[in-house]
Each structure stands twice: as C-alpha cells, then as structure tokens.
Amino acid sequence: DTAVIGAPTEGGAGAVHVYARNGGEWISQARLTPESGSNDRFGAAVAAQGNVIVVGAPWAQVDSAGGAGAAYVFV
C-alpha cells in the first residue's frame, strides 16, 4: 500500500515522492531530497520494503575523486 517514485532530474538534484494508499486514493506522504542539493540524480533507483526506503544517487560525490555514487536509506 506504499508507492515510491523517483524523479532524478527534479529540481536539478532529484527527489523521491512517497505515497500511501488510503482506500481508493493515493495520498502524498513525503518528498525526500538529498542533503547536498547538487546534480546527484537522487532517485535514479528506488526500492522499498516494509518501512525502509533505499534511494540511489549515481552521480553523488562522496569524496574529492568525483561521482562515485551513493545509496541513502530512510526508515
């Protein structure tokens, strides 16, 4: 009863929208965004199970070497 939708180009950095089904309606629950605000493509990959959401950001810069990518876990 939960839908997780990645929008990797939204706002430049990307975002993830979380919806919950209530009867016959889907209700917005959250909008997840990266801390950095840079062009990480946050939301290019998403997965959800139970109360855990994992979001991929393949262009995230994790050190001075460049875009190594990152995975964010939300509970």
Secondary structure, DSSP 8 states (H G I E B T S, - for coil): -EEEEEETTTTTTBEEEEEEEETTEEEEEEEE--SS-SS--BTSEEEEETTEEEEEETT-EEETTEE--EEEEE-
